[in-house]
């Protein structure tokens, strides 16, 4: 049972976090585990297949990319990663955050739990990725899937006051909010619903 009737919803990467947390964690892991270089040819093939040849799904591409996780000690290394990267949380968010904020992200849930807990964010919806195998439970939390996940978590009586994201791919979620903002660095602009 949720006592909130109005919430603010945020994307995470390049929105309240400066950069892409998954890419940053990949680079961090690569430095600790050089054997991850052996996974790169398959990741490149999956990238070409999805982004250039337009075959398969983003979830399938990411499952290949996330094979690097098998080289990592997630339980130990995710907290270490965030010790070094919490400084990337943007000041504009820290100045405006509320207790009932909602974060909905395509990044893996296991990666975002720690920073959300540290920020006091109670509601996190993100891609359900097995940290041992890199396999998904469900779809990549992106586009329309974010809307589905929001309604899966919250009753329809919950209203979104403000929505913030760096990407117009989040327009389905932006349409739920009274006001939506595109985030460019530390600058917020009104959402342009004609933008693709």
Steps between C-alpha positions, in 0.01 A plus 500: 500500500645837397406815689640731231260631240748722314858406410789630292654246260859501376709311251846428650785507246586843361202630697576498872834325441773663292581232243376149432536285813504173304777624268693634800465167682613314187816714475559463876465120466722485192785663693465244782442198274695514171344167398185700418680600177425145379125576506534807275488325156161345582375830638606676179318237289184544710532880467523480119208259485267721706609859429615469137315200354190572718459133592400366840412707806687735731450243778678235289787737425541590866495137610807443281667817632430405862696176467790703641328473840614138527853636552398725790441464874178701496434488874839657573558716194166681463536669845864585420392648166243726668747617764692656211202609287237650735671833429336480154151556641402843368461793737168613351350166601651507851349848546150394391462134604201383702438199720254339258701542178480220244792392279424300186805394300616258233817436702513181708311504828792337685725791395262781601379367837800632694491863376121517533522376858777750575283781357194387697308410182233249602369405158733356236390327182781383273595212271496169685838356405651196669838626630652151464395422142402834343164352397180702528187420693254679272574777252753782503336783701485749212233702315148353540637239741562780752130588493404136548739467793367823657142371496616158618641669813248777561120515494351730238404749774868602527567814297833606351562869569835534323703271276869545412710319238788566262335308215189543286476119491326555836211691343248224596585563867517877453137493384393380847633812673340839559834650396799334332855622457787397274832508684809634320791484741381711793246689290128415499280582199129447445426176319436537126239236419559554127863390537588140406 
